[in-house]
């Protein structure tokens, strides 16, 4: 997903959290990743910024407390990007239990009035490796969200990245892949020395 962004001159490293589950499908799983994620981030002494590449943005605010470097969550970035591409956004979730987590986050962000719908595929994170099953379900769900009034779609899991192009073509709507959205935002903040903490600007 981030390969198109590697030409900007800032190295991009994709790290996997060894202590994490194969996929985050519940609030409990998300919360259990926070402490090891903070430890992994602290070990990256040469980092210029961080992207949390799980659509639940687990530990986003904790990591912002820990560092003065830019920290971007893919859910937050995907929503912000979608709001620039259409009036109403639709989210393709993995499983039905994901939707309440999304709605809590969207409520905190104050964007529920721009949400056309949030629909689940009924597939777990591991199931997304099955290209035929996943793409067909995503296209069907995307079209239902289009009928709900969505004029931009958000892929609600980093594991969906490979399907962005075919989904966009099949639905005729712009599709936001969240890791691309977050990485783009993080690269811009790094280049502009922007961060949630003013100390980073003072040190620049």
Sine and cosine of phi, psi and omega as CSV:
sin_phi,cos_phi,sin_psi,cos_psi,sin_omega,cos_omega
0.00,0.00,-0.61,0.79,-0.09,-1.00
-1.00,-0.04,-0.06,1.00,-0.01,-1.00
-0.80,0.60,-0.65,0.76,0.02,-1.00
-0.89,0.45,-0.25,0.97,-0.06,-1.00
-0.99,-0.15,0.02,1.00,-0.06,-1.00
-0.98,0.20,-0.17,0.99,-0.06,-1.00
-1.00,0.10,0.00,1.00,-0.04,-1.00
-0.99,0.11,-0.07,1.00,0.11,-0.99
1.00,-0.10,-0.09,1.00,0.06,-1.00
-0.97,-0.24,0.86,-0.51,-0.01,-1.00
-0.87,0.50,0.63,-0.78,0.02,-1.00
-0.89,-0.46,0.87,-0.49,0.06,-1.00
-0.94,-0.33,0.76,-0.65,0.04,-1.00
-0.97,-0.26,0.92,-0.39,-0.06,-1.00
-0.95,-0.31,0.63,-0.77,0.05,-1.00
-0.96,-0.26,0.73,-0.68,0.00,-1.00
-0.98,0.17,0.95,-0.32,-0.09,-1.00
-0.87,0.50,-0.54,0.84,-0.05,-1.00
-0.99,0.14,-0.10,1.00,-0.09,-1.00
-0.99,0.17,0.27,-0.96,0.07,-1.00
-0.96,0.27,0.22,-0.97,0.05,-1.00
-0.85,0.52,-0.50,0.86,0.07,-1.00
-0.36,-0.93,0.55,-0.84,0.01,-1.00
-1.00,-0.04,0.90,-0.44,-0.07,-1.00
-0.82,-0.58,0.04,1.00,-0.02,-1.00
-0.55,-0.84,0.29,-0.96,0.05,-1.00
-0.89,0.45,-0.61,0.79,0.00,-1.00
-0.88,0.47,-0.73,0.68,0.02,-1.00
-0.87,0.50,-0.66,0.75,0.01,-1.00
-0.88,0.47,-0.72,0.69,-0.05,-1.00
-0.91,0.41,-0.57,0.82,-0.02,-1.00
-0.93,0.36,-0.29,0.96,0.01,-1.00
-1.00,0.08,-0.18,0.98,-0.19,-0.98
-0.91,0.41,-0.77,0.64,-0.05,-1.00
-0.89,0.46,-0.76,0.65,0.04,-1.00
-0.90,0.44,-0.51,0.86,0.05,-1.00
-0.91,0.41,-0.66,0.75,0.04,-1.00
-0.89,0.46,-0.62,0.79,0.02,-1.00
-0.93,0.38,-0.65,0.76,0.03,-1.00
-0.90,0.44,-0.68,0.73,0.02,-1.00
-0.89,0.45,-0.66,0.75,-0.02,-1.00
-0.89,0.45,-0.45,0.89,-0.02,-1.00
-0.98,0.19,-0.18,0.98,-0.03,-1.00
-1.00,0.02,0.98,0.21,-0.16,-0.99
-0.93,0.37,-0.37,0.93,-0.03,-1.00
-0.98,-0.20,0.19,0.98,-0.03,-1.00
-0.94,0.34,0.55,-0.83,0.09,-1.00
-0.97,-0.25,-0.19,0.98,0.00,-1.00
0.02,-1.00,0.13,-0.99,-0.08,-1.00
-0.69,-0.72,0.58,-0.82,0.18,-0.98
-0.85,-0.52,0.79,-0.61,0.09,-1.00
-1.00,-0.05,0.95,-0.32,-0.19,-0.98
-0.99,-0.11,0.81,0.59,0.18,-0.98
-0.71,-0.70,0.70,-0.71,-0.15,-0.99
-0.91,0.41,-0.26,0.97,0.08,-1.00
-0.99,0.14,-0.08,1.00,-0.06,-1.00
0.78,0.62,0.71,0.70,-0.02,-1.00
-0.90,0.43,0.74,-0.67,0.05,-1.00
0.97,0.24,0.21,0.98,-0.06,-1.00
-0.83,0.55,-0.78,0.62,-0.07,-1.00
-0.97,0.24,-0.48,0.87,0.08,-1.00
-0.91,0.41,-0.67,0.75,0.02,-1.00
-0.93,0.36,-0.57,0.82,0.08,-1.00
-0.90,0.43,-0.54,0.84,0.10,-0.99
-0.92,0.39,-0.57,0.82,-0.13,-0.99
-0.98,0.19,-0.48,0.88,-0.12,-0.99
-0.73,-0.68,0.40,-0.91,0.14,-0.99
-0.98,-0.18,0.11,0.99,0.10,-1.00
-0.98,0.21,0.37,-0.93,0.07,-1.00
-0.86,0.51,0.70,-0.72,0.06,-1.00
-0.75,-0.66,0.85,-0.53,-0.04,-1.00
-0.82,-0.57,0.74,-0.67,0.10,-1.00
-0.99,-0.12,0.60,-0.80,-0.12,-0.99
-0.95,0.33,-0.49,0.87,0.04,-1.00
-0.92,0.38,-0.77,0.63,-0.01,-1.00
-0.86,0.51,-0.70,0.71,-0.01,-1.00
-0.92,0.40,-0.62,0.79,0.01,-1.00
-0.90,0.44,-0.67,0.74,0.01,-1.00
-0.91,0.41,-0.72,0.69,0.01,-1.00
-0.86,0.50,-0.64,0.77,0.03,-1.00
-0.92,0.38,-0.69,0.73,-0.01,-1.00
-0.87,0.49,-0.58,0.81,-0.02,-1.00
-0.92,0.40,-0.32,0.95,0.06,-1.00
-1.00,0.00,-0.12,0.99,-0.09,-1.00
-0.93,-0.37,-0.21,0.98,-0.01,-1.00
-0.20,-0.98,0.27,-0.96,-0.02,-1.00
-0.98,0.18,-0.60,0.80,-0.03,-1.00
-0.81,-0.59,0.79,-0.61,0.00,-1.00
-0.95,-0.30,0.53,-0.85,0.09,-1.00
-0.87,-0.49,0.57,-0.82,-0.05,-1.00
-0.90,-0.44,0.76,-0.65,0.11,-0.99
-0.99,-0.11,0.96,-0.29,-0.02,-1.00
-1.00,-0.02,0.22,-0.98,0.05,-1.00
-0.99,0.10,-0.87,0.49,-0.07,-1.00
-0.83,-0.56,0.44,-0.90,0.00,-1.00
-0.80,0.59,-0.61,0.79,0.02,-1.00
-0.90,0.44,-0.27,0.96,0.04,-1.00
-0.94,0.33,-0.48,0.88,-0.15,-0.99
-0.90,0.44,-0.71,0.70,0.05,-1.00
-0.85,0.53,-0.59,0.81,0.04,-1.00
-0.89,0.45,-0.68,0.74,0.03,-1.00
-0.88,0.47,-0.72,0.69,-0.08,-1.00
-0.90,0.43,-0.59,0.81,0.07,-1.00
-0.89,0.46,-0.68,0.74,0.00,-1.00
-0.92,0.39,-0.69,0.73,-0.01,-1.00
-0.90,0.43,-0.59,0.81,0.06,-1.00
-0.90,0.44,-0.67,0.74,0.03,-1.00
-0.90,0.43,-0.52,0.85,0.00,-1.00
-0.99,0.15,-0.22,0.98,0.02,-1.00
0.97,0.25,0.50,0.86,-0.09,-1.00
-0.88,-0.47,0.21,0.98,-0.05,-1.00
-0.87,0.49,-0.48,0.88,0.01,-1.00
-0.96,0.29,-0.17,0.99,0.06,-1.00
-0.97,-0.23,0.03,1.00,-0.04,-1.00
-1.00,-0.01,0.87,-0.49,0.05,-1.00
-0.99,0.15,-0.56,0.83,-0.01,-1.00
0.08,-1.00,0.34,-0.94,0.05,-1.00
-0.70,-0.71,0.94,-0.34,-0.10,-0.99
-0.86,-0.52,0.63,-0.78,-0.05,-1.00
-1.00,-0.10,0.58,-0.81,0.09,-1.00
-0.97,0.25,-0.49,0.87,-0.15,-0.99
0.99,0.14,0.35,0.94,0.02,-1.00
-0.87,-0.50,0.65,-0.76,0.09,-1.00
-0.98,0.19,0.12,-0.99,-0.03,-1.00
-0.86,0.51,-0.69,0.72,-0.02,-1.00
-0.90,0.44,-0.52,0.85,-0.01,-1.00
-0.91,0.42,-0.36,0.93,-0.06,-1.00
-0.92,0.39,-0.24,0.97,0.05,-1.00
-0.95,0.32,-0.34,0.94,0.05,-1.00
-0.99,0.15,0.99,-0.16,-0.16,-0.99
-0.88,0.47,-0.72,0.70,-0.07,-1.00
-0.90,0.44,-0.75,0.66,-0.03,-1.00
-0.91,0.42,-0.69,0.73,-0.08,-1.00
-0.92,0.38,-0.75,0.66,-0.06,-1.00
-0.90,0.44,-0.67,0.74,0.02,-1.00
-0.88,0.48,-0.69,0.72,0.00,-1.00
-0.92,0.40,-0.61,0.79,-0.01,-1.00
-0.93,0.37,-0.64,0.77,0.02,-1.00
-0.91,0.42,-0.71,0.70,0.01,-1.00
-0.88,0.47,-0.67,0.74,0.00,-1.00
-0.93,0.37,-0.64,0.77,0.04,-1.00
-0.88,0.48,-0.63,0.77,0.02,-1.00
-0.93,0.36,-0.58,0.82,0.08,-1.00
-0.91,0.41,-0.63,0.77,0.04,-1.00
-0.92,0.39,-0.58,0.82,0.09,-1.00
-0.88,0.48,-0.65,0.76,0.07,-1.00
-0.91,0.41,-0.49,0.87,0.06,-1.00
-0.95,0.33,-0.23,0.97,0.00,-1.00
0.92,-0.40,0.05,1.00,0.01,-1.00
-0.94,0.33,0.71,-0.71,0.14,-0.99
-0.89,-0.46,0.20,0.98,0.20,-0.98
-0.44,-0.90,0.60,-0.80,-0.03,-1.00
-0.91,-0.41,0.56,-0.83,0.11,-0.99
-0.89,-0.45,0.76,-0.65,0.09,-1.00
-0.99,0.16,0.88,-0.47,-0.17,-0.98
-1.00,0.02,0.49,0.87,0.07,-1.00
-0.28,-0.96,0.67,-0.74,0.02,-1.00
-0.89,0.46,-0.41,0.91,0.00,-1.00
-0.95,0.33,-0.11,0.99,0.00,-1.00
-1.00,0.00,-0.03,1.00,-0.23,-0.97
-0.78,0.62,-0.67,0.75,-0.11,-0.99
-0.91,0.42,-0.25,0.97,-0.10,-1.00
-0.99,-0.15,0.09,1.00,-0.09,-1.00
-0.86,0.51,-0.77,0.63,-0.05,-1.00
-0.87,0.50,-0.80,0.60,0.02,-1.00
-0.88,0.47,-0.57,0.82,0.01,-1.00
-0.92,0.38,-0.68,0.73,0.01,-1.00
-0.88,0.47,-0.68,0.73,-0.01,-1.00
-0.92,0.40,-0.66,0.75,-0.07,-1.00
-0.95,0.31,-0.55,0.83,-0.06,-1.00
-1.00,-0.08,-0.33,0.94,-0.06,-1.00
0.95,0.32,0.31,0.95,0.00,-1.00
-0.88,-0.48,0.49,-0.87,0.15,-0.99
-0.90,0.44,0.66,-0.75,-0.02,-1.00
-0.87,-0.50,0.81,-0.58,0.02,-1.00
-1.00,-0.10,0.88,-0.48,0.13,-0.99
-1.00,-0.02,0.86,-0.50,-0.23,-0.97
-0.91,0.41,-0.56,0.83,0.01,-1.00
-0.93,0.36,-0.61,0.80,0.09,-1.00
-0.89,0.45,-0.69,0.72,-0.01,-1.00
-0.88,0.48,-0.70,0.72,-0.05,-1.00
-0.94,0.33,-0.66,0.75,0.00,-1.00
-0.91,0.41,-0.65,0.76,0.08,-1.00
-0.85,0.53,-0.70,0.72,-0.02,-1.00
-0.92,0.40,-0.68,0.73,-0.01,-1.00
-0.90,0.44,-0.67,0.74,0.03,-1.00
-0.87,0.49,-0.66,0.75,0.03,-1.00
-0.90,0.44,-0.67,0.74,0.01,-1.00
-0.91,0.41,-0.62,0.79,0.03,-1.00
-0.89,0.46,-0.73,0.68,-0.04,-1.00
-0.90,0.44,-0.56,0.83,-0.07,-1.00
-0.99,-0.10,0.09,1.00,-0.07,-1.00
0.75,0.66,0.74,0.67,0.09,-1.00
-0.98,-0.20,0.61,-0.79,0.05,-1.00
-0.36,-0.93,0.21,-0.98,0.04,-1.00
-0.96,0.29,-0.27,0.96,0.03,-1.00
-0.89,-0.46,0.76,-0.65,-0.03,-1.00
-0.92,0.40,-0.33,0.94,-0.01,-1.00
-0.84,0.53,-0.56,0.83,-0.01,-1.00
-0.89,0.45,-0.66,0.75,0.01,-1.00
-0.92,0.38,-0.63,0.78,0.01,-1.00
-0.89,0.46,-0.54,0.84,-0.04,-1.00
-0.99,0.12,-0.25,0.97,-0.12,-0.99
-0.93,0.38,0.00,0.00,0.00,0.00
